[in-house]
């Protein structure tokens, strides 16, 4: 392994200097333990490709809801497997359901999506300005 030296014309910053590494914050404020635990459950639920696709299919449907019969036919998985994935999404608070006769209809929970977006969004004051 070779030792590499910084080029002489590269200015080195003194980390003890005030503002040497100061950058605008990318989030408005850190989240607390309770919020982190709740959001972790949501992101964990979305960590599975089938569940992520289910959320996408439900959200893309005109009228904002979809029958479980339509969801099951979109996958090469058994109905109990799809039901399990829907249960995980429901327990994470991402979707809600309503039984109508024989079928169950699913819809996204907008407030859950807004919570996730709030954590992932960069505040306007931190966005780089420039052409665009």
Phi, psi and omega per residue, in radians:
X1 nan 2.317 -3.105
X2 -1.709 2.678 3.090
X3 -1.605 2.241 3.139
X4 -1.887 2.431 3.131
X5 -1.904 2.592 3.100
X6 -1.226 2.458 3.069
X7 -1.009 2.564 -3.077
X8 -1.106 -0.507 -3.092
X9 -1.482 0.006 3.118
X10 -1.517 2.073 -3.123
X11 -1.311 2.272 3.087
X12 -1.705 2.427 3.130
X13 -1.605 2.513 3.048
X14 -1.553 1.947 -3.076
X15 -1.127 -0.261 3.116
X16 -1.480 -0.205 3.121
X17 -1.257 2.360 3.131
X18 -1.069 2.252 3.084
X19 1.394 0.089 -3.093
X20 -1.043 -0.690 -3.109
X21 -2.025 0.307 -3.070
X22 -1.192 2.276 3.072
X23 -2.423 2.720 3.121
X24 -1.113 2.507 3.106
X25 -1.163 2.492 3.123
X26 -1.618 -0.229 3.052
X27 -2.245 2.677 -3.080
X28 -1.214 -0.657 3.085
X29 -2.836 2.660 3.124
X30 -1.211 2.657 3.123
X31 -1.566 2.672 -3.135
X32 -1.462 3.075 -3.075
X33 -1.065 -0.725 -3.109
X34 -1.138 -0.807 3.121
X35 -1.110 -0.696 3.137
X36 -1.095 -0.726 3.136
X37 -1.122 -0.746 3.123
X38 -1.145 -0.765 3.127
X39 -1.197 -0.584 3.105
X40 -1.075 -0.694 3.104
X41 -1.096 -0.703 3.136
X42 -1.145 -0.852 -3.118
X43 -1.181 -0.577 3.080
X44 -1.133 -0.716 3.109
X45 -1.074 -0.628 -3.130
X46 -1.441 -0.088 -3.123
X47 -1.295 -0.123 3.115
X48 -1.747 2.274 -3.096
X49 -1.031 -0.609 3.131
X50 -1.159 -0.779 -3.131
X51 -1.182 -0.672 3.099
X52 -1.087 -0.723 3.110
X53 -1.184 -0.661 3.077
X54 -1.048 -0.788 3.110
X55 -1.051 -0.742 3.130
X56 -1.104 -0.773 3.138
X57 -1.125 -0.718 3.141
X58 -1.168 -0.789 -3.111
X59 -1.181 -0.493 -3.091
X60 -1.470 -0.167 -3.067
X61 -1.308 2.320 3.037
X62 -1.025 2.387 -3.124
X63 1.559 -0.199 3.036
X64 1.392 0.090 3.096
X65 -2.512 2.761 -3.080
X66 -2.504 2.528 3.114
X67 -1.342 2.496 3.113
X68 -1.013 -0.524 3.137
X69 -1.108 -0.602 3.100
X70 -1.297 -0.576 3.129
X71 -1.233 -0.746 -3.117
X72 -1.071 -0.685 -3.104
X73 -1.277 -0.236 -3.126
X74 -1.452 -0.131 -3.073
X75 -2.191 2.718 3.032
X76 -1.681 0.928 -3.131
X77 -2.294 2.774 3.130
X78 -1.280 2.770 3.128
X79 -1.045 -0.741 3.105
X80 -1.078 -0.589 3.115
X81 -1.180 -0.763 3.092
X82 -1.089 -0.742 3.118
X83 -1.066 -0.683 3.093
X84 -1.075 -0.819 -3.133
X85 -1.108 -0.676 3.097
X86 -1.143 -0.648 3.100
X87 -1.103 -0.741 3.114
X88 -1.082 -0.749 3.120
X89 -1.141 -0.677 3.120
X90 -1.160 -0.762 3.136
X91 -1.150 -0.491 3.094
X92 -1.393 -0.137 3.113
X93 1.457 0.221 -3.115
X94 -1.456 -0.535 3.140
X95 -2.283 2.812 3.066
X96 -2.252 2.797 -3.104
X97 -2.408 2.791 3.102
X98 -2.551 2.220 3.105
X99 -1.473 2.287 3.065
X100 -2.272 1.722 -3.092
X101 1.175 -2.155 -3.112
X102 -1.381 -0.495 -2.984
X103 -1.759 2.705 3.057
X104 -1.958 2.334 3.133
X105 -1.904 2.385 -3.094
X106 -2.005 2.558 3.069
X107 -2.516 2.684 3.100
X108 -1.283 2.698 3.046
X109 -1.755 1.826 -3.055
X110 -0.967 -0.662 -3.110
X111 -1.116 -0.564 3.101
X112 -1.186 -0.714 3.105
X113 -1.149 -0.681 3.127
X114 -1.144 -0.677 3.092
X115 -1.067 -0.789 3.121
X116 -1.123 -0.772 -3.125
X117 -1.098 -0.643 3.129
X118 -1.098 -0.617 3.132
X119 -1.314 -0.599 -3.050
X120 -1.582 -0.240 -3.085
X121 -1.449 2.494 3.050
X122 -1.539 2.253 3.112
X123 -1.009 2.583 -3.103
X124 -0.961 -0.683 -3.113
X125 -1.151 -0.324 -3.112
X126 -1.696 -0.132 -3.113
X127 -1.322 2.444 3.121
X128 -1.149 2.423 3.092
X129 -1.642 2.721 -3.139
X130 2.700 -2.991 -3.119
X131 -1.145 2.491 3.070
X132 2.590 nan nan
